[in-house]
Amino acid sequence: MCVGLPARVVTVRDGMALVDASGAKREVSAELLEQLDPGDYVMVHAGVAIAKITSDDGEETDALLDGLL
């Protein structure tokens, strides 16, 4: 099973984005998405930001994952 995780964009530079996923920060590729800005929320899979999402989507996904743990 593959799982994408929601993350908030901290910075964007040269096709890469620093994202914060529940406190864990990491760099991911942002080349699939146009007009990505700090503060945006994205779905991350395999080190790639694959879709922009709303902050509500991110919070809902975090809550669902917390419930599984």
OpenMM code with the backbone's topology and positions (N, CA, C; nanometers):
from openmm import Vec3, app, unit

residues = "MET CYS VAL GLY LEU PRO ALA ARG VAL VAL THR VAL ARG ASP GLY MET ALA LEU VAL ASP ALA SER GLY ALA LYS ARG GLU VAL SER ALA GLU LEU LEU GLU GLN LEU ASP PRO GLY ASP TYR VAL MET VAL HIS ALA GLY VAL ALA ILE ALA LYS ILE THR SER ASP ASP GLY GLU GLU THR ASP ALA LEU LEU ASP GLY LEU LEU".split()
positions = [
    Vec3(0.0844, -0.1174, 0.0000),
    Vec3(0.0000, 0.0000, 0.0000),
    Vec3(0.0891, 0.1239, 0.0000),
    Vec3(0.0519, 0.2223, -0.0783),
    Vec3(0.1249, 0.3491, -0.0842),
    Vec3(0.0462, 0.4563, -0.0104),
    Vec3(0.1163, 0.5374, 0.0647),
    Vec3(0.0503, 0.6417, 0.1424),
    Vec3(0.1167, 0.7761, 0.1144),
    Vec3(0.0354, 0.8753, 0.0843),
    Vec3(0.0842, 1.0119, 0.0724),
    Vec3(0.0600, 1.0824, 0.2042),
    Vec3(0.1496, 1.1710, 0.2411),
    Vec3(0.1362, 1.2429, 0.3677),
    Vec3(0.1207, 1.3922, 0.3421),
    Vec3(0.0341, 1.4586, 0.4178),
    Vec3(0.0192, 1.6028, 0.4018),
    Vec3(0.1363, 1.6768, 0.4659),
    Vec3(0.1725, 1.7900, 0.4071),
    Vec3(0.2817, 1.8700, 0.4613),
    Vec3(0.2604, 2.0159, 0.4240),
    Vec3(0.3121, 2.1047, 0.5092),
    Vec3(0.3046, 2.2484, 0.4830),
    Vec3(0.4374, 2.2926, 0.4237),
    Vec3(0.4311, 2.3706, 0.3170),
    Vec3(0.5509, 2.4191, 0.2488),
    Vec3(0.6135, 2.5308, 0.3323),
    Vec3(0.7438, 2.5173, 0.3588),
    Vec3(0.8184, 2.6178, 0.4344),
    Vec3(0.8901, 2.7118, 0.3372),
    Vec3(0.9641, 2.6551, 0.2430),
    Vec3(1.0339, 2.7347, 0.1415),
    Vec3(1.0310, 2.6597, 0.0087),
    Vec3(1.0471, 2.7356, -0.0998),
    Vec3(1.0548, 2.6775, -0.2343),
    Vec3(1.1731, 2.7412, -0.3056),
    Vec3(1.2585, 2.6557, -0.3663),
    Vec3(1.3736, 2.7078, -0.4400),
    Vec3(1.4253, 2.6029, -0.5375),
    Vec3(1.4461, 2.6440, -0.6609),
    Vec3(1.5077, 2.5596, -0.7633),
    Vec3(1.4409, 2.4231, -0.7786),
    Vec3(1.3076, 2.4220, -0.7818),
    Vec3(1.2350, 2.2973, -0.8026),
    Vec3(1.2252, 2.2073, -0.6813),
    Vec3(1.2719, 2.2557, -0.5676),
    Vec3(1.2655, 2.1786, -0.4434),
    Vec3(1.1883, 2.2583, -0.3387),
    Vec3(1.1216, 2.1868, -0.2496),
    Vec3(1.0476, 2.2519, -0.1413),
    Vec3(1.0884, 2.1903, -0.0084),
    Vec3(1.1100, 2.2755, 0.0903),
    Vec3(1.1277, 2.2290, 0.2270),
    Vec3(0.9880, 2.2240, 0.2856),
    Vec3(0.9472, 2.1053, 0.3333),
    Vec3(0.8123, 2.0892, 0.3875),
    Vec3(0.8184, 2.0452, 0.5331),
    Vec3(0.7120, 2.0759, 0.6046),
    Vec3(0.6974, 2.0375, 0.7449),
    Vec3(0.5782, 1.9443, 0.7538),
    Vec3(0.6046, 1.8188, 0.7863),
    Vec3(0.4992, 1.7186, 0.8017),
    Vec3(0.4917, 1.6804, 0.9485),
    Vec3(0.3998, 1.7428, 1.0206),
    Vec3(0.3820, 1.7158, 1.1638),
    Vec3(0.5114, 1.7340, 1.2424),
    Vec3(0.5880, 1.8360, 1.2081),
    Vec3(0.7114, 1.8654, 1.2803),
    Vec3(0.8368, 1.8089, 1.2172),
    Vec3(0.8232, 1.7132, 1.1268),
    Vec3(0.9382, 1.6559, 1.0571),
    Vec3(0.9606, 1.7350, 0.9285),
    Vec3(1.0780, 1.7976, 0.9168),
    Vec3(1.1079, 1.8780, 0.7982),
    Vec3(1.1966, 1.7990, 0.7039),
    Vec3(1.1648, 1.8090, 0.5735),
    Vec3(1.2462, 1.7426, 0.4726),
    Vec3(1.2300, 1.8119, 0.3394),
    Vec3(1.3276, 1.7913, 0.2523),
    Vec3(1.3212, 1.8477, 0.1183),
    Vec3(1.2554, 1.7473, 0.0249),
    Vec3(1.1658, 1.7977, -0.0595),
    Vec3(1.0980, 1.7146, -0.1577),
    Vec3(1.0999, 1.7860, -0.2923),
    Vec3(1.0844, 1.7100, -0.3984),
    Vec3(1.0753, 1.7701, -0.5311),
    Vec3(0.9413, 1.8421, -0.5441),
    Vec3(0.9461, 1.9623, -0.6010),
    Vec3(0.8250, 2.0413, -0.6234),
    Vec3(0.8013, 2.0652, -0.7720),
    Vec3(0.8698, 1.9899, -0.8560),
    Vec3(0.8656, 2.0152, -0.9991),
    Vec3(0.7323, 1.9792, -1.0646),
    Vec3(0.6501, 1.8971, -1.0017),
    Vec3(0.5207, 1.8607, -1.0613),
    Vec3(0.4144, 1.9676, -1.0415),
    Vec3(0.4394, 2.0613, -0.9516),
    Vec3(0.3368, 2.1595, -0.9168),
    Vec3(0.3774, 2.2998, -0.9614),
    Vec3(0.2797, 2.3718, -1.0150),
    Vec3(0.3028, 2.5106, -1.0533),
    Vec3(0.2628, 2.6024, -0.9382),
    Vec3(0.3285, 2.7154, -0.9305),
    Vec3(0.2927, 2.8208, -0.8341),
    Vec3(0.2786, 2.7675, -0.6915),
    Vec3(0.3844, 2.7127, -0.6404),
    Vec3(0.3873, 2.6643, -0.5031),
    Vec3(0.4526, 2.7712, -0.4175),
    Vec3(0.3867, 2.8084, -0.3079),
    Vec3(0.4349, 2.9157, -0.2218),
    Vec3(0.4449, 2.8686, -0.0769),
    Vec3(0.5328, 2.9319, 0.0022),
    Vec3(0.5372, 2.9003, 0.1450),
    Vec3(0.3982, 2.9179, 0.2065),
    Vec3(0.3619, 2.8231, 0.2919),
    Vec3(0.2299, 2.8251, 0.3550),
    Vec3(0.1295, 2.7355, 0.2857),
    Vec3(0.1566, 2.6985, 0.1589),
    Vec3(0.0682, 2.6051, 0.0898),
    Vec3(0.0786, 2.4671, 0.1538),
    Vec3(-0.0242, 2.3882, 0.1355),
    Vec3(-0.0228, 2.2491, 0.1811),
    Vec3(-0.0162, 2.1584, 0.0594),
    Vec3(0.0632, 2.0512, 0.0709),
    Vec3(0.0790, 1.9566, -0.0390),
    Vec3(0.0678, 1.8132, 0.0130),
    Vec3(0.0364, 1.7233, -0.0787),
    Vec3(0.0413, 1.5804, -0.0496),
    Vec3(0.1764, 1.5323, -0.1022),
    Vec3(0.2532, 1.4621, -0.0173),
    Vec3(0.3873, 1.4166, -0.0525),
    Vec3(0.3882, 1.2647, -0.0599),
    Vec3(0.4443, 1.2127, -0.1687),
    Vec3(0.4598, 1.0685, -0.1848),
    Vec3(0.5965, 1.0411, -0.2456),
    Vec3(0.6724, 0.9544, -0.1832),
    Vec3(0.8035, 0.9116, -0.2331),
    Vec3(0.8955, 1.0301, -0.2619),
    Vec3(0.8929, 1.1315, -0.1753),
    Vec3(0.9824, 1.2445, -0.1893),
    Vec3(0.9423, 1.3464, -0.2941),
    Vec3(0.8147, 1.3383, -0.3391),
    Vec3(0.7657, 1.4295, -0.4416),
    Vec3(0.6339, 1.4907, -0.3955),
    Vec3(0.6223, 1.6229, -0.4059),
    Vec3(0.4947, 1.6899, -0.3805),
    Vec3(0.4067, 1.6616, -0.5017),
    Vec3(0.2989, 1.5854, -0.4829),
    Vec3(0.2202, 1.5391, -0.5972),
    Vec3(0.0915, 1.6181, -0.6187),
    Vec3(0.0449, 1.6921, -0.5163),
    Vec3(-0.0788, 1.7691, -0.5316),
    Vec3(-0.0864, 1.8759, -0.4243),
    Vec3(-0.1460, 1.9895, -0.4607),
    Vec3(-0.1780, 2.0913, -0.3611),
    Vec3(-0.3071, 2.0498, -0.2928),
    Vec3(-0.3142, 2.0714, -0.1617),
    Vec3(-0.4358, 2.0410, -0.0863),
    Vec3(-0.4676, 2.1614, 0.0025),
    Vec3(-0.5851, 2.1598, 0.0623),
    Vec3(-0.6200, 2.2673, 0.1550),
    Vec3(-0.5677, 2.2326, 0.2934),
    Vec3(-0.5589, 2.3321, 0.3791),
    Vec3(-0.5151, 2.3054, 0.5169),
    Vec3(-0.6144, 2.2133, 0.5872),
    Vec3(-0.7432, 2.2237, 0.5518),
    Vec3(-0.8446, 2.1340, 0.6097),
    Vec3(-0.8178, 1.9891, 0.5703),
    Vec3(-0.7798, 1.9663, 0.4441),
    Vec3(-0.7462, 1.8313, 0.3986),
    Vec3(-0.6292, 1.7762, 0.4786),
    Vec3(-0.5284, 1.8597, 0.4990),
    Vec3(-0.4101, 1.8174, 0.5742),
    Vec3(-0.4438, 1.7821, 0.7174),
    Vec3(-0.5249, 1.8640, 0.7817),
    Vec3(-0.5636, 1.8383, 0.9211),
    Vec3(-0.6475, 1.7111, 0.9320),
    Vec3(-0.7361, 1.6888, 0.8357),
    Vec3(-0.8199, 1.5682, 0.8368),
    Vec3(-0.7340, 1.4429, 0.8199),
    Vec3(-0.6370, 1.4482, 0.7295),
    Vec3(-0.5483, 1.3338, 0.7084),
    Vec3(-0.4642, 1.3075, 0.8319),
    Vec3(-0.4109, 1.4124, 0.8949),
    Vec3(-0.3343, 1.3960, 1.0190),
    Vec3(-0.4188, 1.3298, 1.1266),
    Vec3(-0.5433, 1.3726, 1.1409),
    Vec3(-0.6319, 1.3156, 1.2422),
    Vec3(-0.6591, 1.1679, 1.2152),
    Vec3(-0.6795, 1.1328, 1.0892),
    Vec3(-0.7032, 0.9923, 1.0537),
    Vec3(-0.5805, 0.9065, 1.0841),
    Vec3(-0.4622, 0.9576, 1.0495),
    Vec3(-0.3403, 0.8823, 1.0763),
    Vec3(-0.3146, 0.8697, 1.2256),
    Vec3(-0.3425, 0.9744, 1.3033),
    Vec3(-0.3271, 0.9677, 1.4498),
    Vec3(-0.4197, 0.8611, 1.5078),
    Vec3(-0.5395, 0.8496, 1.4525),
    Vec3(-0.6351, 0.7498, 1.4997),
    Vec3(-0.5893, 0.6071, 1.4735),
    Vec3(-0.5083, 0.5880, 1.3705),
    Vec3(-0.4579, 0.4537, 1.3395),
    Vec3(-0.3450, 0.4117, 1.4326),
    Vec3(-0.2767, 0.5101, 1.4894),
    Vec3(-0.1624, 0.4782, 1.5770),
    Vec3(-0.2104, 0.4559, 1.7128),
] * unit.nanometer
topology = app.Topology()
chain = topology.addChain("A")
for resn in residues:
    res = topology.addResidue(resn, chain)
    for name in ("N", "CA", "C"):
        topology.addAtom(name, app.Element.getBySymbol(name[0]), res)
